[in-house]
Amino acid sequence: MSSQIINVLKKKVAKKTWDNWFSTFELKSVEDDRVVFSVANLFIKDWLQTKYGGVINRSIHEATGKELPFEIVFKDGELSKEETAVHQQAGSLLKRKPLMISNLNPEYTFENFVVGEENRALYEVARDVARNPGKYNPFFVYGGVGLGKTHLLQAIAQETMTNFPDKKVLYITSEQFMNDMIQSIKENNIQKFRDHYRKRSDVLLIDDIQFLIGKKGVQTEFFHSFNELHDAGKQLIICSDRNPEELDNFHSRLISRFQMGMLMTIQQPEAETRFHIAKKLAQRESVSLPDDVAMILASNIDGNLRRLRGAIIKLIVHSSVYNARIDISLASRILQSFASSPGIPSSQKPIDQIYDAIERIMKISREDIKGNSRNKEIVLARQLVMYILKQHFGKQVVEIARETGKQHPTVIHSIKKIDKSVMMGKGSTKILYDDLIGLLSSRSAAV
Ligand SMILES: Nc1ncnc2c1ncn2[C@@H]1O[C@H](COP(=O)(O)OP(=O)(O)OP(=O)(O)O)[C@@H](O)[C@H]1O
């Protein structure tokens, strides 16, 4: 029966697809309640689950006559050093994706951050912060969605760790701070939480502070952590999608703390900078983007750089799957698919906007998402709905539970799960999320 599943699956996908994506895919076991496959890479695992979950399910059904769910695990737990080296040297694009070891994305470095005139001053100060912790305290960076704030924060974190191996550098989102706080209260151990943030970090970086809008209790806790660290000369680095003054419903004393150090904004990159960013984004995927292709992408996609990245990833995946050259004609087709996907009307309720975006990008209907199917793609879509409601539209867990008709623990679990993938910049879930946010951010009020 084991080989039958693979045989059926092999017949259902094109040879090229099989060679590109299933070369390390093997059947590990068929159990009473599930089928387990293994692959040799984190990114492929994620990609197969998302893109080929449906066909894998159908193949299992056809071969076994049962509706068994499946799971994909790493082969032998993880890649051996030799395998990693081989995969880094050669093979398909996907095999070369690095495995993440910390909550910092190894690609978010200063070397990978392209500096145009518009952000030169910001870049210089950021490097200075990593060389001289405590000099500009706090360092507060704000600016629009997808302009590189997280990248810059993580670059400061990584460079500080290199410059000062003895310093304890802690990077978190303000949502994680809140979750840790709630967890510690549940476990009746708030002191441990306080010690963790106040005593065990020399450099604390907090991403997306705007998430704490309206959460007065967490703000108070953060205020005390801020003061204790600041008084002890520890470096604080904070970023937000808006100026501190625009943090509505924030304690005024916290806002004035944010304003007392170095406050800088991250600017939209000009077309020339976008050209260099496009080249760099491709280089991060070990692909060299021809100048004319980088040019056409940079001049057609502005604003949120995740859209630019999304287009480049699509280009690379397309060229890998269809064995096509990355040239102007392919880039134009990709751009057309971006342009022909009209915006989502912003007059709709957030949840309807998200359903629409998912239907367009993942081809999964709202009925499926609202239902109870455990199909992996549908489960992922459901989790993305909850995560986007929270992150992008600032909804509370109670509201999300009400709007999606799911229980609180399911909502919390889903948000955590997607947050982890997004934070780690992990594979296809992150790409999907970026695509969805790109589409939602470009919504047209006209429709
Ligand atoms: N100057 C740059 N050079 C190279 N890559 C960049 C630059 N700015 C942004 N990027 C890339 O663009 C993508 C989006 O950046 P990032 O996630 O840091 O944006 P953000 O401002 O934190 O977004 P959000 O407001 O949603 O939190 C990332 O892949 C990042 O590496």
The ligand as an SDF file (V2000), in Angstrom:
LIG
                    3D

 31 33  0  0  0  0  0  0  0  0999 V2000
   16.3140   48.7780    2.2420 N   0  0  0  0  0  0  0  0  0  0  0  0
   16.0530   47.4880    2.0570 C   0  0  0  0  0  0  0  0  0  0  0  0
   16.9600   46.6980    1.4580 N   0  0  0  0  0  0  0  0  0  0  0  0
   16.7080   45.3980    1.2310 C   0  0  0  0  0  0  0  0  0  0  0  0
   15.5610   44.7850    1.5690 N   0  0  0  0  0  0  0  0  0  0  0  0
   14.6230   45.5160    2.1770 C   0  0  0  0  0  0  0  0  0  0  0  0
   14.8180   46.8980    2.4590 C   0  0  0  0  0  0  0  0  0  0  0  0
   13.7100   47.3570    3.0710 N   0  0  0  0  0  0  0  0  0  0  0  0
   12.8740   46.3270    3.1690 C   0  0  0  0  0  0  0  0  0  0  0  0
   13.4130   45.2190    2.6390 N   0  0  0  0  0  0  0  0  0  0  0  0
   12.7930   43.8800    2.5470 C   0  0  0  0  0  0  0  0  0  0  0  0
   11.3850   44.0930    2.3730 O   0  0  0  0  0  0  0  0  0  0  0  0
   10.6330   43.1320    3.1080 C   0  0  0  0  0  0  0  0  0  0  0  0
    9.6970   43.8500    4.0710 C   0  0  0  0  0  0  0  0  0  0  0  0
   10.4570   44.4940    5.0910 O   0  0  0  0  0  0  0  0  0  0  0  0
   10.0560   44.4710    6.6460 P   0  0  0  0  0  0  0  0  0  0  0  0
    9.2990   43.2510    6.9980 O   0  0  0  0  0  0  0  0  0  0  0  0
   11.2840   44.7610    7.4270 O   0  0  0  0  0  0  0  0  0  0  0  0
    9.0570   45.7100    6.6800 O   0  0  0  0  0  0  0  0  0  0  0  0
    8.3250   46.3770    7.9400 P   0  0  0  0  0  0  0  0  0  0  0  0
    8.4710   47.8450    7.7730 O   0  0  0  0  0  0  0  0  0  0  0  0
    8.8160   45.7980    9.2120 O   0  0  0  0  0  0  0  0  0  0  0  0
    6.8200   45.9680    7.7090 O   0  0  0  0  0  0  0  0  0  0  0  0
    5.5890   46.0220    8.7680 P   0  0  0  0  0  0  0  0  0  0  0  0
    5.1920   47.4530    8.8410 O   0  0  0  0  0  0  0  0  0  0  0  0
    4.5270   45.1850    8.1250 O   0  0  0  0  0  0  0  0  0  0  0  0
    6.0630   45.4710   10.0760 O   0  0  0  0  0  0  0  0  0  0  0  0
   11.6540   42.2520    3.8140 C   0  0  0  0  0  0  0  0  0  0  0  0
   11.8630   41.1070    3.0070 O   0  0  0  0  0  0  0  0  0  0  0  0
   12.9150   43.1050    3.8480 C   0  0  0  0  0  0  0  0  0  0  0  0
   14.0960   42.3210    3.8690 O   0  0  0  0  0  0  0  0  0  0  0  0
  1  2  1  0
  2  3  1  0
  2  7  2  0
  3  4  2  0
  4  5  1  0
  5  6  2  0
  6  7  1  0
  6 10  1  0
  7  8  1  0
  8  9  2  0
  9 10  1  0
 10 11  1  0
 11 12  1  0
 11 30  1  0
 12 13  1  0
 13 14  1  0
 13 28  1  0
 14 15  1  0
 15 16  1  0
 16 17  2  0
 16 18  1  0
 16 19  1  0
 19 20  1  0
 20 21  2  0
 20 22  1  0
 20 23  1  0
 23 24  1  0
 24 25  2  0
 24 26  1  0
 24 27  1  0
 28 29  1  0
 28 30  1  0
 30 31  1  0
M  END
$$$$
